[in-house]
Amino acid sequence: MTIATKNDLFSRAGRRFRTVEIADLTFRIKSLSEAEKSRFERAVVNKKTGQVNIDARRRLIITMLVDDKGEPLLTLADMEALGELDGAVIAALFDACSDFAGFGDNEIEELEKNSETIAAVVSPTS
């Protein structure tokens, strides 16, 4: 077994893609860099209340869905429209994105649970 070098580690900086079949449609999702994953985690937690924003799942889908050239398929302007789609389709897209991004099983759900505790601490009524 050869121990990885710094160069070996940084050679993994390239973007990965995965295609998934959901509801008879083929979608392409992109990997997230560590910086993108951290920005997503910060974006979904309300700084004042500590609660996870209700649109966290849709935000991850918007961040990761791309077209065949690797360009974003959606923008934040699509957030409301995504909320009106079949919940099973959105759940399947979210699961595919979450898995490919390297979020652990139920990690976003844990963020949501932890946000309730954080909210109790930062709440002006506590």
CYANA upper distance limits for C-alpha pairs under 8 A (distance plus 0.5 A):
  4 ALA  CA      8 ASP  CA      6.18
  4 ALA  CA      9 LEU  CA      7.28
  5 THR  CA      9 LEU  CA      6.85
  6 LYS  CA     10 PHE  CA      6.78
  7 ASN  CA     11 SER  CA      6.49
  8 ASP  CA     12 ARG  CA      7.63
  9 LEU  CA     13 ALA  CA      8.45
 13 ALA  CA     33 SER  CA      8.24
 15 ARG  CA     30 LYS  CA      7.43
 15 ARG  CA     31 SER  CA      6.51
 15 ARG  CA     32 LEU  CA      8.15
 15 ARG  CA     33 SER  CA      8.43
 16 ARG  CA     30 LYS  CA      6.37
 16 ARG  CA     31 SER  CA      5.73
 17 PHE  CA     28 ARG  CA      7.25
 17 PHE  CA     29 ILE  CA      6.15
 17 PHE  CA     30 LYS  CA      5.04
 17 PHE  CA     31 SER  CA      6.60
 18 ARG  CA     28 ARG  CA      6.19
 18 ARG  CA     29 ILE  CA      5.91
 18 ARG  CA     30 LYS  CA      7.07
 18 ARG  CA    100 PHE  CA      8.37
 19 THR  CA     26 THR  CA      7.03
 19 THR  CA     27 PHE  CA      5.96
 19 THR  CA     28 ARG  CA      4.90
 19 THR  CA     29 ILE  CA      6.79
 20 VAL  CA     26 THR  CA      6.14
 20 VAL  CA     27 PHE  CA      5.80
 20 VAL  CA     28 ARG  CA      6.96
 20 VAL  CA     29 ILE  CA      8.36
 20 VAL  CA     96 ALA  CA      7.92
 21 GLU  CA     25 LEU  CA      6.04
 21 GLU  CA     26 THR  CA      5.06
 21 GLU  CA     27 PHE  CA      6.85
 22 ILE  CA     26 THR  CA      6.93
 22 ILE  CA     27 PHE  CA      7.94
 22 ILE  CA     89 VAL  CA      7.28
 22 ILE  CA     92 ALA  CA      7.44
 22 ILE  CA     93 LEU  CA      7.82
 23 ALA  CA     89 VAL  CA      7.17
 27 PHE  CA     65 LEU  CA      7.65
 27 PHE  CA     66 VAL  CA      8.29
 27 PHE  CA     67 ASP  CA      8.44
 28 ARG  CA     65 LEU  CA      6.42
 28 ARG  CA     66 VAL  CA      6.12
 28 ARG  CA     67 ASP  CA      6.92
 28 ARG  CA     68 ASP  CA      7.58
 29 ILE  CA     64 MET  CA      5.72
 29 ILE  CA     65 LEU  CA      5.09
 29 ILE  CA     66 VAL  CA      6.19
 29 ILE  CA     97 CYS  CA      7.24
 30 LYS  CA     64 MET  CA      5.77
 30 LYS  CA     65 LEU  CA      7.06
 30 LYS  CA     66 VAL  CA      7.16
 30 LYS  CA     70 GLY  CA      7.88
 30 LYS  CA    100 PHE  CA      8.47
 31 SER  CA     64 MET  CA      7.51
 31 SER  CA    100 PHE  CA      6.89
 31 SER  CA    101 ALA  CA      6.16
 32 LEU  CA     36 GLU  CA      6.10
 32 LEU  CA     37 LYS  CA      6.35
 32 LEU  CA     64 MET  CA      7.97
 32 LEU  CA    101 ALA  CA      6.23
 33 SER  CA     37 LYS  CA      6.69
 34 GLU  CA     38 SER  CA      6.65
 35 ALA  CA     39 ARG  CA      6.65
 36 GLU  CA     40 PHE  CA      6.64
 37 LYS  CA     41 GLU  CA      6.79
 37 LYS  CA    101 ALA  CA      8.00
 38 SER  CA     42 ARG  CA      6.74
 39 ARG  CA     43 ALA  CA      6.48
 40 PHE  CA     44 VAL  CA      6.82
 40 PHE  CA     59 ARG  CA      8.33
 40 PHE  CA     60 LEU  CA      7.75
 41 GLU  CA     45 VAL  CA      7.30
 44 VAL  CA     52 VAL  CA      5.94
 44 VAL  CA     53 ASN  CA      5.69
 44 VAL  CA     55 ASP  CA      8.08
 44 VAL  CA     56 ALA  CA      5.91
 44 VAL  CA     59 ARG  CA      8.37
 45 VAL  CA     50 GLY  CA      6.35
 45 VAL  CA     51 GLN  CA      6.04
 45 VAL  CA     52 VAL  CA      4.86
 45 VAL  CA     53 ASN  CA      6.36
 45 VAL  CA    115 SER  CA      8.10
 46 ASN  CA     50 GLY  CA      5.58
 46 ASN  CA     51 GLN  CA      5.89
 46 ASN  CA     52 VAL  CA      6.58
 46 ASN  CA     53 ASN  CA      6.79
 47 LYS  CA     51 GLN  CA      8.38
 48 LYS  CA    122 VAL  CA      7.83
 49 THR  CA    118 ILE  CA      8.02
 49 THR  CA    119 ALA  CA      5.54
 49 THR  CA    122 VAL  CA      6.69
 49 THR  CA    123 SER  CA      6.86
 50 GLY  CA    115 SER  CA      5.84
 50 GLY  CA    116 GLU  CA      7.91
 50 GLY  CA    118 ILE  CA      5.72
 50 GLY  CA    119 ALA  CA      5.26
 50 GLY  CA    122 VAL  CA      7.45
 51 GLN  CA    112 GLU  CA      7.30
 51 GLN  CA    115 SER  CA      4.82
 51 GLN  CA    116 GLU  CA      6.58
 51 GLN  CA    118 ILE  CA      7.55
 51 GLN  CA    119 ALA  CA      6.32
 52 VAL  CA     56 ALA  CA      7.51
 52 VAL  CA    111 LEU  CA      7.34
 52 VAL  CA    112 GLU  CA      5.84
 52 VAL  CA    115 SER  CA      6.37
 55 ASP  CA     59 ARG  CA      6.61
 55 ASP  CA     79 MET  CA      8.21
 56 ALA  CA     60 LEU  CA      6.88
 57 ARG  CA     61 ILE  CA      7.00
 57 ARG  CA     94 PHE  CA      6.52
 58 ARG  CA     62 ILE  CA      6.64
 58 ARG  CA     79 MET  CA      7.00
 58 ARG  CA     82 LEU  CA      7.29
 58 ARG  CA     83 GLY  CA      8.01
 58 ARG  CA     90 ILE  CA      8.22
 58 ARG  CA     94 PHE  CA      7.95
 59 ARG  CA     63 THR  CA      6.57
 59 ARG  CA     76 LEU  CA      7.99
 59 ARG  CA     79 MET  CA      7.89
 60 LEU  CA     64 MET  CA      6.68
 60 LEU  CA     94 PHE  CA      7.49
 60 LEU  CA     97 CYS  CA      7.50
 60 LEU  CA     98 SER  CA      8.05
 61 ILE  CA     65 LEU  CA      6.31
 61 ILE  CA     93 LEU  CA      7.26
 61 ILE  CA     94 PHE  CA      6.46
 61 ILE  CA     97 CYS  CA      6.98
 62 ILE  CA     72 PRO  CA      8.12
 62 ILE  CA     73 LEU  CA      7.92
 62 ILE  CA     74 LEU  CA      5.83
 62 ILE  CA     75 THR  CA      6.56
 62 ILE  CA     76 LEU  CA      7.40
 62 ILE  CA     78 ASP  CA      8.50
 62 ILE  CA     79 MET  CA      8.34
 63 THR  CA     72 PRO  CA      7.89
 63 THR  CA     74 LEU  CA      8.31
 63 THR  CA     75 THR  CA      8.45
 64 MET  CA     72 PRO  CA      7.91
 64 MET  CA     97 CYS  CA      7.10
 65 LEU  CA     72 PRO  CA      6.62
 65 LEU  CA     73 LEU  CA      6.12
 65 LEU  CA     74 LEU  CA      7.47
 66 VAL  CA     70 GLY  CA      5.61
 66 VAL  CA     71 GLU  CA      5.61
 66 VAL  CA     72 PRO  CA      4.86
 66 VAL  CA     73 LEU  CA      5.08
 66 VAL  CA     74 LEU  CA      8.12
 67 ASP  CA     71 GLU  CA      5.96
 67 ASP  CA     72 PRO  CA      6.84
 67 ASP  CA     73 LEU  CA      5.94
 74 LEU  CA     78 ASP  CA      6.73
 75 THR  CA     79 MET  CA      7.96
 78 ASP  CA     82 LEU  CA      6.68
 79 MET  CA     83 GLY  CA      7.03
 80 GLU  CA     84 GLU  CA      7.37
 81 ALA  CA     85 LEU  CA      7.43
 82 LEU  CA     90 ILE  CA      8.19
 85 LEU  CA     89 VAL  CA      7.92
 85 LEU  CA     90 ILE  CA      7.52
 86 ASP  CA     90 ILE  CA      6.98
 87 GLY  CA     91 ALA  CA      6.43
 88 ALA  CA     92 ALA  CA      6.60
 89 VAL  CA     93 LEU  CA      6.70
 90 ILE  CA     94 PHE  CA      6.46
 91 ALA  CA     95 ASP  CA      6.57
 92 ALA  CA     96 ALA  CA      6.72
 93 LEU  CA     97 CYS  CA      6.64
 94 PHE  CA     98 SER  CA      6.35
 95 ASP  CA     99 ASP  CA      6.53
 96 ALA  CA    100 PHE  CA      6.67
 97 CYS  CA    101 ALA  CA      6.47
 98 SER  CA    102 GLY  CA      6.94
 98 SER  CA    103 PHE  CA      5.93
 98 SER  CA    104 GLY  CA      8.40
 99 ASP  CA    103 PHE  CA      6.33
 99 ASP  CA    104 GLY  CA      7.67
 99 ASP  CA    105 ASP  CA      8.36
103 PHE  CA    107 GLU  CA      6.35
103 PHE  CA    108 ILE  CA      8.03
106 ASN  CA    110 GLU  CA      6.59
107 GLU  CA    111 LEU  CA      6.76
108 ILE  CA    112 GLU  CA      6.74
109 GLU  CA    113 LYS  CA      6.74
110 GLU  CA    114 ASN  CA      6.44
111 LEU  CA    115 SER  CA      6.44
112 GLU  CA    116 GLU  CA      7.32
113 LYS  CA    117 THR  CA      7.65
114 ASN  CA    118 ILE  CA      6.74
115 SER  CA    119 ALA  CA      6.29
116 GLU  CA    120 ALA  CA      6.81
117 THR  CA    121 VAL  CA      7.06
118 ILE  CA    122 VAL  CA      6.74
119 ALA  CA    123 SER  CA      6.08
120 ALA  CA    126 SER  CA      6.99
121 VAL  CA    126 SER  CA      7.14
122 VAL  CA    126 SER  CA      7.94
